[in-house]
Amino acid sequence: MGEKVEADGSGLSDRQKYREKMRQCLTVLGRLLEEERFDRPKNLMGLEIELNLTGSDGMPRMMNAEVLKRISSADFQTELGMFNLEVNVAPHRLDGRVFDQLAEELRAGLGYAQRKANEVDAGIVMIGILPTLGQHDVVGENLSDVDRYTLLNHQMVAARGEDFTLDIEGVERLTATSSSIAPEAACTSVQLHLQVRPHRFADVWNAAQAVSAVQIAMGANAPFLFGKELWRESRPPLFEQATDIRPPELKAQGVRPRAWFGERWIDSAYDLFEENLRYHSSLLPIVDDEEDPKRVLDEGGLPKLQELVLHNGTVYRWNRPVYEVADGAPHLRVENRVLPAGPTVTDVVANAAFYYGLVRALAEDSRPVWGRLPFEVAAQNFETACRYGIECELRWPRPGRGGGITTVPAVKLVRDELLPLAAAGLDAWNIAPADRDFYLGVIEGRCKRRMNGASWQVDTYHRARDAGLEREPALAAMTRRYSELMHGGEPVHTWPVGFPGPSAK
């Protein structure tokens, strides 16, 4: 439904009519959950990766429409900024050699896209935030020419009522303003989907929330924005501020941001959809007059709940609930939106293997971690991991029956406790031992070297500065070297820091 929105807002509906339809959608979702009218899970996982376009100089290229035309594949789509693309991988069953299969498909698809982009002096870079982006690159004029983006920007700017403010203090401090949501386009992510049964949804979502900090610690890959070194994973604070439609007085009143970690463990998927409706006004109040969801359900049909689905897509939880009707049946998914893109296909697939294995093990644990870890501690862990990356220390339940919370370095927690859990989870998915050992071995390698994408970027950037390069040339040189190694394909913990000889200059 959102795809058909006109840029001038002509598809927007009467607010009162829309509000009533949303309440009806939520009621019907509650009935669907109570009556268990959902597809049986097929152990399906899905993957989306957002990408950046750069020139041979490492600078952003605003030409996704031209590159997409050359790629000419439904697997590749536009994203918010003209320097963005997104690749979608068809759902796969979690078993056997699925991770090697995913890696092979991604390498083939990205290699083809890279060759097509090269035809117009552009290239594809998988990275959390492109280090060479300037504030002048993320402006309204560089939003992709797609009606839903135009209208979403218009609605968010109107709701905000003033410029968006960016203020991120990390190693350095960045302050900036924007008259549009375009800075959000700097955030390029990986989304991991997992279809789950309704009665298992809360356990899977709670487990995903609990491990979000660990995902960031291991996978951080966005330490720079607009030339400043900020957090090791600067996407979350940037995304929250770039989409924050709350003027200061509403923020002071406790109105929730649209990008948020959440505030409690849940008992049902219903909790999340209900919170989204209760806490967040609609940005795209479009009514589907063709569906009466209650009547559809009463007649034994499958309601699409279009209004609820569209609204849910404009609330940017790091673990988002998804309702969809596909192949003749409704299903629920947990969409994990925590990870940055890159650095390599091997790293992306290793992050996925670690996540799917760990969430399976924790969701089935007889002593669930969310029963021993206060939610506010999980939220603080997430921020700590974003700030300090692989060097962070996290608060985590003590092993054994003694109880309590302890502070432990993330690399120690992963190596001693979470990697064995992830391995057990992958065994429960019937993942082939070769895939399990190889991809979890990549995570272990990062722990041993204390090296992920963010730490490589920072170390290599400072090598360039120490060699005499000014800030912008150093970032460009680092980005070119990153791109070269990314396309080489070896996992990031094996990358040499710095530059091969004098080519940085």
C-alpha positions in Angstrom: 0.0 0.0 0.0 2.8 2.4 0.8 4.3 1.8 -2.6 1.3 3.6 -4.2 1.4 6.7 -2.1 1.6 9.9 -4.2 4.3 12.4 -3.3 1.7 15.2 -2.9 0.0 13.3 -0.1 -3.2 12.8 -2.1 -3.6 9.3 -0.8 -3.8 10.4 2.9 -7.1 9.7 4.6 -9.3 11.3 7.2 -7.6 11.0 10.6 -10.7 9.8 12.5 -11.5 7.2 9.8 -7.9 6.0 9.9 -7.8 5.8 13.7 -10.8 3.6 13.8 -9.4 1.4 11.1 -6.1 1.0 13.0 -8.0 0.0 16.2 -9.9 -2.6 14.2 -6.6 -3.9 12.7 -5.2 -4.3 16.2 -8.3 -6.1 17.5 -8.2 -8.5 14.5 -4.5 -9.2 15.1 -5.4 -10.1 18.7 -7.9 -12.5 17.5 -5.5 -14.1 15.0 -3.0 -14.6 17.8 -5.7 -16.1 20.2 -7.0 -18.4 17.4 -3.5 -19.3 16.2 -4.4 -18.8 12.6 -0.7 -18.6 11.5 1.4 -20.5 9.1 3.5 -23.3 10.6 7.1 -22.1 10.7 9.4 -23.5 8.0 12.6 -22.4 9.8 12.9 -19.7 7.2 15.4 -16.8 7.5 15.8 -13.8 5.2 18.5 -11.2 4.7 18.6 -7.6 3.4 21.7 -5.5 3.0 21.8 -1.8 2.4 24.8 -0.6 0.3 26.6 2.6 -0.6 27.7 3.8 -4.1 31.1 5.5 -4.4 33.4 6.6 -7.2 36.9 5.4 -7.7 38.0 8.3 -5.4 36.0 6.8 -2.5 33.5 9.7 -2.6 29.7 9.1 -2.7 28.0 8.9 -6.0 24.3 10.1 -6.3 23.3 7.7 -9.1 21.3 4.7 -7.7 18.6 5.1 -10.4 21.2 4.7 -13.2 23.0 1.8 -11.5 19.7 0.0 -10.8 18.7 0.4 -14.4 21.9 -1.3 -15.5 21.6 -4.0 -12.8 18.0 -4.7 -13.9 17.2 -7.2 -11.2 14.3 -7.3 -8.7 16.8 -8.4 -6.0 18.2 -4.8 -6.0 16.0 -1.8 -5.0 16.3 1.8 -4.1 16.9 3.0 -0.6 16.4 6.4 0.9 19.5 8.2 -0.5 20.6 8.5 -4.1 23.9 7.0 -3.0 22.1 3.9 -1.5 21.0 0.5 -2.9 19.5 -2.5 -1.1 19.9 -6.1 -2.0 17.3 -8.7 -0.9 18.1 -12.3 -0.6 15.3 -14.8 -1.1 14.2 -16.7 2.1 16.2 -19.8 2.9 15.6 -22.7 5.2 17.9 -22.8 8.2 19.6 -26.1 7.9 22.5 -27.9 6.2 25.0 -25.7 4.3 22.7 -22.7 4.2 25.3 -20.2 5.2 27.8 -21.2 2.5 24.9 -21.1 0.1 24.0 -17.6 1.2 27.6 -16.5 0.9 27.8 -17.8 -2.6 24.6 -16.1 -3.7 25.7 -12.8 -2.2 29.1 -12.9 -3.8 27.6 -13.6 -7.2 24.9 -10.9 -6.8 27.2 -8.2 -5.4 29.9 -9.1 -8.0 27.4 -8.6 -10.8 26.1 -5.3 -9.3 29.7 -4.1 -8.9 30.5 -4.8 -12.6 27.4 -2.9 -13.7 28.2 0.0 -11.3 31.7 0.1 -12.7 30.2 0.9 -16.1 29.3 4.4 -14.9 32.4 4.9 -12.7 30.7 3.8 -9.5 31.3 1.0 -7.1 29.5 -0.8 -4.2 30.7 -0.5 -0.6 29.2 -2.4 2.3 29.9 -0.3 5.4 27.8 1.0 8.3 28.3 4.7 7.4 30.3 5.8 4.4 33.3 7.7 5.9 33.5 10.2 3.0 29.9 11.4 3.3 29.7 15.1 4.0 26.8 17.0 5.4 26.3 18.5 2.0 25.6 15.0 0.6 22.7 14.2 2.9 20.2 16.9 1.8 16.7 16.7 0.6 17.7 17.1 -3.0 19.6 13.8 -2.7 16.7 11.7 -1.5 15.8 8.9 -4.0 13.1 10.0 -6.5 10.4 7.7 -5.0 7.0 9.0 -3.9 6.9 7.2 -0.6 10.3 8.7 0.5 9.2 12.2 -0.6 5.9 11.9 1.4 7.6 10.4 4.4 10.1 13.2 4.5 7.3 15.8 4.1 5.3 14.2 6.9 8.2 13.9 9.3 9.4 17.5 8.7 5.9 18.7 9.3 5.6 16.8 12.5 8.9 18.0 13.7 8.1 21.6 13.0 11.7 22.7 12.9 15.1 21.5 11.7 16.3 18.1 12.9 19.3 18.4 15.3 22.3 16.0 15.3 24.4 16.1 18.5 26.7 13.1 19.0 29.6 13.2 21.4 32.1 10.4 21.1 35.9 10.5 20.5 35.0 13.8 18.8 31.7 15.8 18.9 29.4 16.4 15.9 26.7 19.0 15.9 24.7 19.7 12.8 21.2 20.5 11.7 19.1 19.3 8.8 15.9 20.5 7.2 15.1 16.9 6.0 15.4 13.3 7.1 18.2 12.8 4.6 20.9 12.1 7.2 19.1 8.9 8.0 20.3 7.6 4.6 23.9 7.6 5.9 22.9 4.5 8.0 23.4 1.3 6.0 22.4 -1.8 7.7 21.8 -5.6 7.5 18.4 -6.9 8.4 18.0 -10.5 9.5 14.5 -12.0 9.4 13.3 -15.1 11.3 9.8 -16.5 11.0 8.4 -17.7 14.3 5.2 -19.2 15.7 3.1 -16.7 17.8 3.6 -18.6 21.1 7.4 -18.5 20.5 7.5 -14.9 19.4 8.1 -13.2 22.8 11.0 -15.6 23.7 12.7 -15.0 20.3 12.2 -11.2 20.5 13.4 -11.0 24.1 16.5 -13.1 23.2 17.2 -10.9 20.2 17.0 -7.8 22.4 19.3 -9.3 25.0 22.0 -10.1 22.5 21.8 -6.8 20.5 24.7 -5.3 22.4 26.8 -8.4 21.7 26.0 -8.1 18.0 27.1 -4.5 18.0 30.3 -5.2 20.0 31.3 -7.9 17.5 30.1 -6.2 14.3 30.5 -2.5 14.8 31.4 -0.8 11.5 30.4 2.9 11.6 32.9 5.0 13.6 32.9 8.1 11.3 30.2 10.6 10.3 30.8 13.9 8.4 34.5 13.6 9.0 34.3 13.2 12.8 35.3 10.1 14.8 32.3 9.4 17.0 31.1 6.1 18.4 32.4 2.7 17.2 28.8 2.2 15.9 27.4 5.6 15.2 24.3 4.4 13.3 21.9 4.1 16.3 22.4 7.7 17.7 22.3 9.1 14.1 19.2 7.1 13.2 17.4 8.1 16.4 18.2 11.8 15.9 17.7 11.9 12.2 14.1 10.5 12.6 13.2 12.3 15.8 10.0 14.1 15.0 9.7 15.3 18.6 10.4 18.9 19.2 12.1 19.5 22.6 8.9 20.1 24.5 7.5 16.7 23.5 10.8 15.0 24.3 10.7 16.6 27.7 7.2 15.2 28.2 8.5 11.6 27.7 7.2 11.0 24.2 9.0 8.1 22.8 11.4 8.4 19.8 10.5 6.6 16.6 13.9 4.8 16.6 14.2 3.1 20.0 15.4 0.1 21.9 12.1 -0.3 23.8 11.4 -0.3 27.5 10.4 -3.7 28.6 10.5 -7.4 28.0 7.3 -8.7 26.3 4.8 -11.5 26.6 3.4 -11.5 23.1 3.9 -10.0 19.7 0.7 -8.1 20.4 2.5 -6.0 23.0 4.8 -4.5 20.3 2.1 -3.6 17.8 -0.1 -2.2 20.6 2.8 0.0 21.8 3.5 1.2 18.3 -0.1 2.3 18.0 -0.3 3.8 21.5 3.0 5.7 21.5 3.5 6.8 17.9 1.3 9.0 15.7 0.9 7.8 12.1 3.1 9.4 9.5 1.2 7.8 6.5 -2.5 7.7 7.5 -3.7 5.8 4.4 -6.9 3.7 4.6 -7.3 0.6 2.5 -11.1 0.9 1.7 -11.1 -2.5 0.0 -10.5 -4.5 3.2 -12.7 -4.8 6.2 -10.4 -7.0 8.4 -13.0 -8.1 10.8 -15.3 -9.3 8.0 -12.5 -11.0 6.2 -11.5 -12.9 9.4 -15.2 -13.7 10.2 -15.5 -15.2 6.8 -12.5 -17.4 7.2 -10.2 -15.2 5.1 -6.7 -13.8 5.7 -6.7 -10.0 6.6 -3.7 -8.1 5.3 -4.0 -5.4 8.0 -2.4 -2.9 5.7 -2.8 0.1 7.9 -1.1 -1.7 10.9 1.7 -3.0 8.7 2.4 0.4 7.1 2.4 2.1 10.5 4.7 -0.6 11.9 7.2 0.1 9.2 7.6 3.7 10.3 8.5 2.8 13.9 12.2 1.9 13.9 12.7 -0.6 16.6 16.1 -2.4 16.5 14.1 -5.7 16.7 10.9 -5.1 14.8 7.8 -7.3 14.7 6.6 -8.1 11.2 3.1 -9.4 10.2 2.7 -10.5 6.6 0.4 -12.7 4.5 2.5 -14.8 2.1 1.8 -18.0 0.2 -1.8 -18.1 1.4 -1.1 -17.8 5.2 -0.3 -15.1 7.7 3.0 -15.3 9.6 5.1 -13.4 12.1 8.8 -12.5 11.9 11.3 -10.9 14.1 13.3 -8.4 12.0 16.7 -7.8 13.6 18.0 -4.4 12.4 20.9 -4.1 14.7 23.9 -4.8 12.5 25.7 -2.5 10.1 26.5 -3.6 6.6 29.8 -5.3 5.8 32.7 -5.4 5.9 32.7 -8.5 3.7 30.2 -11.2 2.6 32.0 -13.6 4.9 31.6 -11.2 7.8 27.9 -10.6 7.1 27.2 -14.3 7.0 29.2 -14.9 10.1 27.2 -12.3 11.9 24.0 -14.0 10.7 25.2 -17.4 11.9 26.1 -16.1 15.3 22.8 -14.3 15.6 20.6 -17.2 14.5 22.5 -19.7 16.7 22.5 -17.6 19.8 18.9 -16.5 19.6 17.8 -20.2 19.1 19.8 -21.3 22.2 18.7 -18.4 24.4 15.0 -18.6 23.4 14.9 -22.2 24.4 16.9 -21.8 27.6 15.1 -23.1 30.7 16.5 -20.1 32.6 15.9 -17.3 30.1 18.4 -14.5 30.2 15.6 -11.9 30.2 14.4 -13.3 33.5 17.8 -12.6 35.0 18.8 -9.3 33.2 16.8 -6.2 33.9 15.6 -4.5 30.6 17.2 -1.2 31.5 20.6 -3.1 31.8 20.1 -4.6 28.3 19.4 -1.1 27.0 22.5 0.3 28.7 24.5 -2.6 27.3 23.3 -1.6 23.8 24.5 2.0 24.2 27.8 0.9 25.7 28.5 -1.5 22.8 27.7 1.3 20.3 30.1 3.6 22.0 33.1 1.3 22.5 32.6 -1.6 20.1 34.7 -4.7 20.6 36.6 -3.1 23.5 33.4 -2.7 25.6 32.5 -4.3 28.8 28.9 -5.6 29.3 26.8 -6.4 32.3 25.5 -10.0 32.1 24.0 -12.6 34.4 26.6 -14.7 36.2 26.8 -18.3 35.0 25.5 -21.0 37.2 22.8 -20.9 39.8 24.2 -18.2 42.0 22.4 -15.4 40.3 23.3 -11.7 40.1 24.8 -9.5 37.4 28.5 -9.2 36.6 30.6 -6.9 34.3 32.6 -8.8 31.7 34.6 -7.8 28.6 32.5 -8.5 25.5 35.3 -10.6 24.0 35.5 -12.8 27.1 31.7 -13.1 27.3 31.5 -14.2 23.6 34.5 -16.6 23.7 33.7 -18.3 27.0 29.9 -18.4 27.1 28.1 -17.2 23.9 30.0 -18.9 21.1 29.3 -22.4 22.7 25.7 -21.4 23.0 25.6 -20.2 19.4 27.1 -23.5 18.3 24.4 -25.4 20.2 21.8 -23.3 18.6 23.1 -23.9 15.1 23.1 -27.6 15.9 19.5 -27.3 16.9 18.8 -25.8 13.4 20.6 -28.8 11.9 23.3 -26.5 10.4 26.2 -28.5 8.9 29.2 -28.7 11.3 31.5 -27.3 8.6 29.3 -24.1 8.3 28.9 -23.9 12.0 32.6 -24.1 12.7 33.8 -21.8 9.9 31.4 -18.9 10.5 31.6 -19.0 14.3 35.3 -19.2 13.8 35.2 -15.8 12.2 33.5 -14.3 15.3 36.2 -16.0 17.4 38.9 -14.6 15.2 37.6 -11.1 15.9 37.7 -11.7 19.6 41.3 -13.0 19.4 42.6 -10.0 17.4 40.1 -7.6 19.0 39.4 -6.4 15.4 36.2 -5.7 13.7 35.2 -3.2 10.9 35.1 -0.2 13.2 38.5 -0.9 14.8 40.1 -1.5 11.4 38.7 1.8 10.1 39.9 3.8 13.1 43.4 2.2 13.2 43.9 2.7 9.4 42.6 6.3 9.5 45.1 7.2 12.2 47.9 5.5 10.3 47.0 7.8 7.4 47.0 10.9 9.7 50.3 9.9 11.2 51.7 9.6 7.7 50.8 13.3 7.1 47.4 13.2 5.4 44.8 15.8 6.4 41.5 14.6 7.7 39.5 14.4 4.5 42.2 12.8 2.4 42.9 10.3 5.2 39.2 9.3 5.3 39.2 9.0 1.5 42.4 6.9 1.4 41.0 4.6 4.2 37.7 4.2 2.3 39.5 3.2 -0.9 41.6 0.7 1.0 38.5 -0.6 2.8 36.7 -1.1 -0.6 39.7 -2.9 -2.0 39.8 -5.3 0.9 36.1 -5.7 1.0 36.0 -6.9 -2.6 39.0 -9.2 -1.8 36.6 -11.0 0.5 38.8 -12.1 3.4 37.1 -11.5 6.8 38.0 -8.2 8.4 39.9 -9.6 11.4 42.6 -10.8 8.9 43.0 -7.4 7.2 46.3 -5.7 7.6 46.0 -2.2 9.2 47.3 0.7 7.2 48.3 0.9 3.5 50.6 -1.1 1.2 53.4 1.3 0.6 52.9 5.0 -0.4 49.6 4.5 -2.2 47.6 6.2 0.6 48.8 9.5 -0.8 
